[in-house]
Amino acid sequence: MKAMVLAAGLGTRLRPLTDSIPKPLLPLGPHPLLVWNLLLLRKYGVTDVVINLHHRGEQIRQVIGSGVQYGLHVTYSPEPVLLGTGGGIKQAEAHFQGEPFLVLNGDTIVDLDLAAMIACHHRNQAIATMALRDDQDVDRWGAIESNDRDHVLRINGKGNRKGSSQQVAIRRMFAGVHVLDPLLLRDVPPEVFSSIIDAYEKWLERDAIVAGYVFSGYWTDVGTPERYEQVKQDLAAGHLQLPSLAR
């Protein structure tokens, strides 16, 4: 399976740290944030990766290069105009050659069994599979409602599935890692800014299967100075470990 790592964001909430460096290159221990995600992919045998670029994207290209030092083959999808998660993934669509693929955020740190998540996707014959986790502040992140089979019913209250009103909804948050079937991108407009969540909502309205893969490992997004400081403290305290290439 191939993968895409989203690394084109502006990182505005982390200014002034991101005035001169893109957020995915902020250091965390021995590596930039982005490399933690690349090593996670490599750990699970995902070696073909495309990274989208916008804000100071040439710095990312210079640091990561071809990816050979991480045992990867890395290509790039530059966005002269920022396209968002929907438009950005749509622009890279041809890279995946019609096969399901992984998407990760370049600014999140996560301990997640990607092999188990991919197996969940195939087992459910889903159009997409979202990594979900329990969180007390679920509304802050945007609630993903799923049923007792971990099939997603609604996202932020939208995308009601047929008969979902009779099902008890379990509310969790989306951790920013997903497996996508290229069919999900069918109605995403090319070269236009959009959120991939818009595509999810449309397919849920069509009663497509969107699976949830529930996990309990470490997760954080590095979206604010406070969260950046916290993840550095978590690393120092031993609450997270750099992904090993050994399986």
C-alpha positions in Angstrom: 0.0 0.0 0.0 1.2 3.5 -0.8 0.7 6.6 1.5 0.4 10.3 1.5 1.6 12.6 4.2 -0.1 16.0 4.4 2.6 18.7 5.0 1.3 21.7 3.1 -0.3 23.7 6.0 0.7 27.2 7.1 1.1 26.4 10.8 -0.3 29.8 11.7 -1.1 28.9 15.3 2.5 28.0 15.9 3.9 31.4 14.8 6.6 32.7 15.2 8.1 29.2 15.3 6.7 28.5 11.8 7.7 31.9 10.3 11.0 30.5 9.1 10.3 26.7 9.2 7.4 24.6 8.1 5.5 23.0 11.0 6.3 19.4 9.9 10.0 20.1 10.3 9.8 21.3 13.9 12.2 19.1 15.9 11.0 16.4 18.3 13.9 14.5 19.8 16.3 13.3 17.1 14.0 14.0 14.1 11.5 16.5 12.8 7.8 15.7 13.3 7.4 14.6 9.7 10.1 12.0 10.1 8.2 10.3 12.9 5.4 9.7 10.5 7.7 8.4 7.8 9.3 6.0 10.2 5.8 4.8 11.3 5.0 4.0 7.7 8.3 2.3 7.1 7.8 0.2 10.3 4.7 -1.3 8.7 6.2 -1.9 5.3 4.8 1.2 3.5 7.7 2.5 1.5 6.1 4.5 -1.3 5.1 7.9 0.0 4.0 11.2 -1.6 4.2 14.4 0.4 2.3 17.6 -0.5 4.1 20.9 -0.2 3.2 24.6 0.1 4.5 26.7 3.0 8.3 26.6 2.8 7.9 23.3 1.0 11.5 23.4 -0.5 12.8 23.1 3.1 10.9 19.8 3.4 12.2 18.6 0.0 15.8 19.4 1.1 15.5 17.6 4.4 13.6 14.5 3.3 15.0 14.2 -0.3 14.2 11.0 -2.0 13.6 9.3 1.4 16.3 6.7 0.8 17.9 7.4 4.2 14.6 6.2 5.8 14.3 3.2 3.5 11.5 5.0 1.5 10.7 6.2 -2.0 9.4 9.7 -1.5 7.9 12.0 -4.2 6.3 15.4 -3.9 3.1 17.1 -4.8 3.7 20.9 -4.8 0.7 23.2 -4.3 1.5 26.7 -5.5 -2.0 27.5 -4.2 -3.1 25.7 -1.0 -5.7 23.1 -1.8 -6.7 21.8 1.6 -7.0 18.2 2.5 -9.6 17.4 -0.2 -7.9 19.2 -3.1 -4.4 18.2 -1.9 -5.3 14.5 -1.9 -7.2 14.8 -5.2 -4.1 16.4 -6.9 -2.0 13.3 -5.9 -4.7 10.8 -6.9 -2.8 9.5 -10.0 0.1 8.4 -7.7 -2.1 5.7 -6.1 -3.0 4.0 -9.4 -6.5 3.2 -8.4 -5.6 1.3 -5.2 -6.4 2.1 -1.6 -3.9 4.2 0.2 -3.0 5.6 3.6 -3.1 9.3 4.6 -1.4 10.8 7.6 -1.0 14.3 8.9 2.6 15.5 8.9 2.1 17.3 12.2 0.7 14.5 14.4 2.4 12.0 16.5 0.6 8.7 16.8 1.2 5.2 18.1 -1.0 3.1 15.7 -0.9 -0.4 14.3 -1.2 0.5 10.6 -1.3 -3.2 9.5 -4.3 -3.8 11.7 -6.0 -0.7 10.4 -5.4 -1.8 6.8 -6.8 -5.2 7.6 -9.9 -3.6 9.2 -10.4 -1.6 6.0 -10.3 -4.6 3.8 -12.5 -6.7 6.1 -15.2 -4.1 6.1 -14.9 -3.5 2.3 -15.1 0.1 3.2 -14.8 3.2 1.0 -12.7 4.6 3.8 -11.5 3.7 7.3 -10.8 6.4 9.9 -8.6 6.0 12.9 -10.8 6.9 15.9 -10.1 7.4 19.6 -12.0 8.2 22.8 -11.4 11.7 24.0 -13.2 13.7 26.7 -13.0 16.8 24.5 -14.5 15.1 21.5 -16.6 18.1 20.5 -13.5 20.2 20.3 -12.1 18.0 17.6 -15.4 17.3 15.9 -17.5 14.2 16.8 -17.4 11.1 14.7 -20.5 9.0 15.5 -20.3 5.3 14.8 -22.4 2.3 15.7 -21.6 -0.8 17.7 -19.9 -2.4 14.6 -17.6 0.7 14.3 -19.3 1.8 11.1 -19.4 5.6 10.9 -22.9 7.1 10.9 -22.3 10.9 11.0 -19.4 13.4 11.0 -20.0 16.6 12.8 -23.7 15.7 12.7 -23.8 15.3 8.9 -24.0 12.4 6.6 -26.9 10.4 8.2 -26.9 6.8 7.0 -30.0 4.9 6.2 -31.7 3.8 9.4 -29.0 5.4 11.6 -31.7 7.1 13.8 -32.4 3.6 15.2 -28.8 3.0 16.2 -27.0 4.0 19.3 -24.2 6.4 18.3 -20.8 6.1 19.9 -19.0 9.5 19.8 -15.2 9.6 19.2 -12.6 11.8 17.6 -10.8 11.4 14.3 -7.1 11.0 14.8 -6.1 12.2 11.3 -5.0 8.8 9.9 -7.2 7.1 7.3 -7.2 4.5 4.6 -9.0 5.8 1.4 -10.4 4.0 -1.6 -9.8 6.2 -4.6 -13.6 6.1 -5.3 -14.0 8.4 -2.3 -12.3 11.1 -4.4 -14.7 10.8 -7.3 -16.6 14.0 -6.7 -13.8 16.0 -5.2 -13.2 19.0 -7.6 -9.6 19.2 -8.9 -7.5 22.2 -8.3 -10.0 23.7 -5.8 -9.5 24.1 -2.1 -11.7 21.7 -0.1 -11.8 19.4 2.9 -11.7 15.7 2.6 -14.5 15.6 5.2 -16.8 17.0 2.6 -16.3 13.9 0.5 -16.9 11.7 3.5 -20.2 13.3 4.3 -21.4 12.9 0.7 -20.6 9.2 0.7 -22.2 8.6 4.0 -25.4 10.2 2.6 -25.2 7.5 -0.1 -25.0 4.8 2.6 -21.4 3.9 1.7 -19.5 2.0 4.4 -17.0 4.2 6.3 -15.3 2.0 8.9 -13.8 3.2 12.2 -10.6 1.7 13.5 -10.6 2.4 17.2 -7.2 2.5 19.0 -5.9 3.7 22.4 -2.2 4.4 21.7 -0.5 7.7 22.1 -1.8 10.5 19.9 -1.3 14.3 19.7 -1.5 16.9 17.1 1.1 19.6 17.3 -1.1 22.5 16.5 -0.2 25.1 19.2 2.9 26.0 21.2 1.3 24.4 24.3 0.8 21.1 22.5 4.3 21.2 21.1 5.8 21.7 24.5 3.6 18.9 25.9 4.7 16.4 23.3 8.4 17.3 24.0 7.7 16.7 27.7 6.0 13.4 26.9 9.0 12.2 24.9 11.3 13.2 27.8 9.1 11.3 30.2 9.1 8.1 28.1 5.4 8.3 27.1 6.2 7.9 23.4 9.0 6.2 21.5 10.4 6.7 18.1 8.9 4.1 15.7 11.3 1.2 15.2 12.0 -0.2 11.8 11.9 -3.7 13.2 8.5 -5.5 13.0 
